[in-house]
Amino acid sequence: LAKTTQPISMDSYEGQEVNITCSHNNIATNDYITWYQQFPSQGPRFIIQGYKTKVTNEVASLFIPADRKSSTLSLPRVSLSDTAVYYCLVGLDNDYKLSFGAGTTVTVRA
Amino acid sequence: EAGVTQFPSHSVIEKGQTVTLRCDPISGHDNLYWYRRVMGKEIKFLLHFVKESKQDESGMPNNRFLAERTGGTYSTLKVQPAELEDSGVYFCASSQVASRDRANYGYTFGSGTRLTVV
């Protein structure tokens, strides 16, 4: 299972773009990169997944360079409600276990 | 579609007592998972059901924890007797499939049960 490293915390202001980079040097060939978001008092929520290049949905964009040893989650024009913990997950243990690290606590201020 | 429902949302019990947590997965999801985060630690896998069968319970901390999923619908997680170190948030998740390619799309988590043992 690939180990991931991401910043512990990030501060931002409303309307700014937030970019969270996750390092995963030992990513395996068939591993996907997945990001979850967790609000206080709620369970984690899937937000985006990718394998290579760029993936975009209504919530975020995920940029993955050619070597796949890192990935960047981009949250455009954040609002106060985007304050949450963001987890970068790579691969699956035994094909179904999710391995959460410490995550990145993003705090958006007015 | 209704999400994953967990009950109760909070529970405060004394050390030595028994507590039962319940999880109702999304209808039709054969796969049900329990995770927990104890204070100051990361979210950790506890076990995985496929319908009513325990597929993997390697994350269960000890034999004071008993999970069941009778009939392959809702699941319960019983802690008996509870200890102080069991305090934390217990999450349940469900998915239609459990595979490397699609599992992450299918995981839906409940809001968790916050268990406090005093």
Interface residues (C-beta under 8 A of the other chain):
Chain A: N30 Y32 T34 S41 Q42 G43 P44 R45 F46 Q49 L89 G91 L92 D93 N94 D95 Y96 K97 L98 S99 F100 G101 A102
Chain B: V4 N31 Y33 Y35 E42 I43 K44 F45 H48 Q55 D56 G59 F91 C92 A93 A98 S99 R100 D101 A103 N104 Y105 Y107 T108 F109 G110 S111 G112 R114
